[in-house]
Amino acid sequence: MSLIKCKKISVDCIKNDPVDKRAGGADILGYDFFVDQKEATELVGVIKATIEELKLPLMGINILEDQTYSLSEEKVWRKERIIECIINESAVIKAEAEHQAFYKKA
């Protein structure tokens, strides 16, 4: 089995609610994708465009350059799978953004 050299793209969308964090949730809601290192820069553009199209909040996107991962083909995130993931999980991020906006108005 051949392995693909990958980089991790970390996408930070919104800070998680403090109550959710105390219950064991993540500090930041977003996405992590392990992508072919040759496609990383291109896929950052795809991720940004998808997030903009869905009107999701975005704090930042980083390609973690300090480590390279060797992964099998089925574990590598490709363009279509990344877009599908962002779409499928966008409701959680939108709900948190709406929740935070509601309480900031109070």
Order of alpha helices (4+ residues) and beta strands (2+ residues): beta-alpha-beta-alpha-beta-alpha
